[in-house]
């Protein structure tokens, strides 16, 4: 008697992705994808001011410039499919304006550039773009969900690990690959995934290459999947020597660390409700150039100081309660600082809480000079004095990105507040409103942001991807003659 077994994880995602159409997407998912696109495009504009990003774009164009290739932000230049994905990912990532899923995964700088390059070269519409991004984002979120801390504990940086697979599925969907070809694409991407936590742990900046390289690897996996020369392993995700075993230590759902304290995940839950329940709806948007777990701390302290008219000189001490894993960045097994309670200017939560209390917030991405933010912010004597009186309270049971803050005044008054994660999940209109604070970083000012908002809002009406790049070029290039003049090096 034959025993039927459930399709593999990669097979289930490949089948769903191959069959999904725009009409299948709930309106709330379409709104979310448009918001994610808006966030990434705004990041691409701000990132065009980064000298390091400009140098990497120039290198890409010199090596992979291609007149009939895919467009690169901020000028009339094109590169190979994988080169354009890499270059645009670098510009988005350099802005420090990108989305975040469960603290340690940032799909936007990977998936959006991969989607744009493939949509342009495959002649796809805006609706096709939205469907592909929905597929890729949901794939990343479901794969990464409960496994992120265990991946970080293995020494890997989760963001490029999971986003490589997402970029591959995005690309394959836009290429029109069959279910079988998508399954092989996923397998290839699982073999291409990479990114270590030693840089974030030890203070190196090699993580700046993680997301751009993940975009490149994901696109290349789809190109290989379309070529059809290699058939990927069917159980590449959950197999005994597969993706989860390599990047979490178990292919059966056993966890070494977890945000919620559980020790095992039911592997069936990864695909349960696929197409009905979208985990990608809980993605949040970073607007401050600092780690995601500091975003709600800044927001909460800003609100509390305004609500209670708190004068910074009257503050005795501040306590910030956070999920324990948030105090152990970038990995619970390999934290950057052995003494997480030691305040560090520009790095620890103590600094960002103190800065928000002193100045009523923190400069948003693109508005404070040198990337990620100006050196002058690190030397404010009032902030330095107050951050020494900020204490972190790690809690195993506290939800991720949901801090509680207690501000004790010198007169004995205590102000308390909390910031549930749900408040970080904004609609398209809410995000557009918040991005207005970034306007000083736009070369063309408010008009530039308005153009990006308009093109993202109307993404499902686009018939030619060039419309997106035209807006990006007008927004970013006109304010930067050096970047506009950048051309591929002519080889002898």
N, C-alpha and C positions, 0 to 999 in steps of 0.2 A: 504494500500500500504506500502510495506516494504521500509524503508529508509536505504541505505547502508552507513555505517560509516567507516572511515579510520581505518586500524588496529592500535592498540596501539603502542606507541613508542618502548616499549620493544619487541613487536611482530615483528615490522619491522626490528629491529637490529638482533633478533634471526633468522628470516627467511634468512636475508642476510648472516649472519655468517654461518648458517647450509649449505648453498648452495655454498659458495665461495670456489674456488679451486685455486691452484697455477697459472695455466694458465690464470686466470682472472686478475691477478695483473699486472699493468703497470710496465715496467722496472724501472721507477723512484721510485716507491713504494718499489720494491724489494731492490734497492740500499739504500733507506732510512732505511728500516728495518735492513739491514746488518750493517749500520752505527750505529743505535741505539743499536744493539747487541754488536758491538765493544766497544762502549762507556761504556756500562754496564759491560762488561767483564773486561775492563781496570780498572774500578772502583772496581770490586771485587778483583783484584790483589792488588791495592793500599790500599783498606780497610783492607786487611789481616794484615796490620801493626798496626792497631788500637787496643790498649789494651782493651778498652771497648767493641769493637766488638768481640774480642777473648773471653772475659768472657761470652758474651751472646751466642756465638756459643757453648762454653763449656757447658753452662746451658742447651741449647737445646739438645745437644747430650746426656747429662746425663739423661734427662727426656724422650727424644723421639728417642734415638739411635735405629736403626733398620737395621740389617745386610742386609736385602733384600729390603731396602728402596731406597730413592732417594739420589743422591750424594750431598755432601757439598763441596764447594770450599776449596782448599788448603790442601788436604790430602785424604787418602783413607777411608773416613768415610761416613756413610750414616745415614739418619734419616727418619722419617715418611714423607709422602708427604707434609703435611702442615709444619712440622718441618724443612725440607730442604728448602722450600720456604722462611720461616722466616729467617733462618740462612744466606742464600745467599743474601737475601734482606738487612739484617743487614750489611754484609760485603760491599756491593755496596754502601749503604747509608752512611756508615762511611767514605767513601773516599771523600765525598763532590764533587765527579765527577758524576753528573747525569744530565739528560736532563730536559728541562723546556718548558712548554706550557703556554703561556699567564701569565707569572710571578709567579703564585702561585700553579702550578700543576706539579708534577715530576713523570711521569708514569714509567720510566725505572726501578728504584729500586723495583718496585712492579710487573710489568708485566713480565720482563725478568726472575726473579727467579721462578715465577709461571709457566711460559712457559717451562723452563728447567726441572723442577721437573716432570711435567706432560708428556712432550715429552719423557723423559727417561723411566718412568714407563709404559707408554702406547706403547712403542716401535715405536715411530714416527720418521719420517725422517726430515732432515733439511728443506725441502720444506714445510712440515707440520708445522714446527716451525715458518717459515716465515709467512705463511698464518695466523696462530693463532695470532702472534704478530701484524700483519696488522689489523686484526679484533679488537683486544683489544685496540690498540693505537687509531684507528679511533673512536671507541666507546667513549673512554675517551675524546678525543678532541671535538667531536660533543656535548657530554653532557655538558662539562665544558665551552665551548667557551665564550659566552657572560654572563654566569651566575656566573663566578668566584668571582668578587667583591661583589656581593650580598650574596654569600655563606659566604665569609669572614666576611661580616658585621653582619651575624647572630651569630658570635662567633665560627664558625666551620673553621677548616683548610681545604681548598679545596683539597689539594693533596691526602690525604688518602680517603677522601669522594668519589671522582670520580674514583680514581685508584682501589678501592675495586671492583667496578663494572667491570672495565676493566680486572682485574685479573680473575674475575669469568668467563667472556666471553672467555678469552684466554684458561682457564683451560677446560671449557666445550667443546670448539671447539676441543682441543686435545684429550678429552675423547670420541669424536665422538657422542656427544649428539644430539638428534633430535631437531627440532624447538621448540616443546612444552617443552622439558626438558630445553632448553636454556632460554626460556621465564621464566620458574620457577626459574632457576639459577639466572637470573638478579634480579628477585623479592627478592630472598633470600639475595643476595648481597646488595640490597638497604636497607634491614633491618639490615645488619651487618656493614654498613659504619659508621665510627666514627673518631673522632679527633678534639680536641678543640684548639682555638687560645689563650687561657689564658697563656699557656707556652711561646710561642713566644712573646706575649705581655708583660709578666712580667719578662722575662729573664730566665724562667725554660728551661730545656733541654729535657722535655718529648716528644717533637716533634721528637726526634731521634728514638722513637719507632713507630711513625705513619706509615711510609711506610712499615717496616717489618710486622707490625700487619695487615696492609691492604692486603699484599700478602697472609698472613695466612688466613684471612677472605675470600678473594676471592676464594682461592683454596677450602676451606671448603664449600663455597656456591655451587660450582660445584659438589663436592662430594655428597652433599645433593640433588642436582638436579638430579644426576644420580640415587640415591637411589629411588627417585620417591615417597617418603612418603608424601611430602608437595607440594601442588599446589599453586604457588604464585599468587598474585593479578594481573590481566591482565593489569590494568592501574596503576601499581605501580609507574611509573615515573611521569605521569602528573595528576593522580587522585587527588580529592579534599584534601585527607589526605596523599598524596603520597610523593615521593622523593623530587620533586621540591618545594612543599609546605613546607616541613620540612626544607630543606637546603637553600632555597632562599626566602621563605615567600609567594610564589605564585605558583600555578600550572598552571597559565594561561599566564606566560611569563612576568609578571610585575617585573621590576627591581628596587632595591633601590640605587644601585651604578653601574657604568659602565665605562669601559676604554674609550668608545667612546661617552659617554654622553646620550645614548638613554634611554628611560624609559620603553620600552616594546620590547619583542622579539616575532616574529611570531613562534609559536611552531612547525609549519610545516617545518620551516627552519632547524630544528635539523636533520631531515632525508632527506631533499631535496638533490638530487644528490648523494645519498649514493651508493658507488661503482663506481661512475664516477669521482667525485671530492673528493680528499683526503685532509682533513684539517691537518692530521698528517704530511704532508710534510713541514709544517711551524714550527715544533719542533726545538728548538735550543739546543746546547750542552754547558753546563757549564764546564769550565776548571779551573777557579779560585775558591778557597774555600771561596766563599762569595755569598750573594744573587744574583740571576740572573740579576736583574736590574742594578747591578754594573758592570757586565761583559762588556757591550758595552761602559760604561764610561771609564773603564781601557783601552780597546782597542783604543778608540778614543784619549784619552790623550797620550797614548804611541805613536800613529802614529803622532800626532801633534808635540810632543816634538822632535821626530826624524826628521820630515819633515822640521821644522823651526830651528833645532839645538838650542832648548831652554835650557838654563842653569837655574836650579832651583833657584839659588840665585838671578836671574834677574827678577823673576816673582813677580808682584805686587799683583795680585788677579786672581782667576779663578771663572767663573760662569758656572753652569751646569743646563741646561734646561731639565726637565724630565716630563713625565706624572704625574699628581698630585697624583694619587693613589700609584705610586712608592715611593713617599715620606712619605707614611702613613703605611708602612709595620708594622704588618702583615695584617692589616685590616683597611679600611677607617673609620670604626666605632670604632675600638679599636686599635689605633696606639700604638706602643711600647713607643714612646717618645712624650710627650705633646709639646715639643719644637723641631720640626723636623729640625730647622735651627741650632741647637746646635751641633758642631762637637764632635764626639766620636770616639776615637781610636779603630780600629778594628771592628766598627759597622756601622757608618754612611758613606754615599757616600762621604762626605768631606774627610774622611781618605783615601779611595781608590783612589780618584782623585788626592790627594796630593801625595800619595805614587807612583802612576804611573808617575807623573810629576817629582818627585825627582829621581826615580830609573829607569825610562824608561819602566815601566810595573809593574807586581805583580807576586810573585811566584805562579806557577800553582799547582794544587792538588798533594799532595804526595811528595813535594820537600822542604818544609820549616819546617820540624820538627814536633812538637806536633800538633795534630789535633784540629781545622781545619788548623791553621798555628801557627808557633812558637811565643812564648811570646816576643821574641826579636824584632819582627816586630813592636810591639806596642810602642816602646820607642825610636824610631829614632827622635832625636831633630829637624832635618831639616823637616821631615814630619809633626811633631806636630806643628811646627811654621807655615808651609804653610797651613795646613788644617784649621787653624783659619781664613784664608783669602779666603776660598772656600765658595761660596754662591750658594744655590740651588734655582732654579726658577721653581716652579710647574706650569704646563700648562695643562688645561683641554683638549685642542685640539691636543696636541702632541701625536703621535703614541707611543704605548708601546714599551719599549726597543729601543727607537730611540732618544738618547740624542743629544743635541747640546751643544758645549763647546766653551767658549770664554776665552782666556788667555791674560790678560793685563800685559804687561811688564813694568818695572820701567821707561823705556825711552819713554813710551807712545805708543809703538807699540801694536797692538791688533791682535792676531791670532784667527781665528774662524773656526770651523769645525762641521760637523754633521755626524751621524752614523745611517743610516737607518736600520731597523730591518732585512731586507733581507740579509744583510751582515753576520748576525749571523747564517744563515741557510746554513750549509756546506754539501758538498757531502761526500761520503765515503772517497775518496782520500784526500780531504781537512781536514777531521777530523783526518785521520791517520797521516797526516803531523803535525797537531797541537799537537797530543798526544805525539810526539817525545820529547816535552819539559818535559813530565812527566817521562821520562826514569830513572832519578835518584831515583825515588820512586819504581822502579821495582827491586825486589831482583836479577833477572837474567839479568838486564840491557836491552840493545837494542834487544838482542836475544829474550828476553821474550816478548817485545812489538811486534816484528816481528811475533812471533808465534801466538799471539792473533789476529793480523791483518790478517794473513793468514787464520786462522780458521773461522773468521767472513766473510771474502771475499768469502770463498768457502762454506758458510753455506748451500747453496742449493744443494751441492753435498754430504752432510753428510748423511750416512745411519744409524749411531749409535751415539746417544748423548754422549756416553762415550768419543768420540774423543774430545769434547769440554772440558770435565772435566779433561782429561789427560793433555791437554795443560795448563789448569788453575793450576793444581797441580804442573806441572813442573815449571810454571812461578812463583808461589807465595810461595809454601811450601819449596822449596829448599833453600830459603834465610832466613827462619825463623824456627829454630829448635824447639823453644818453641811451635809454632803453629802446626808444623808437629807432635809433640809428643802428642798433645792433644787428649784424648780418652774419650768416654763416661764413666761415673762413673758406676762401677759394683754394682748393688743393691744386698743386702743380700737376 
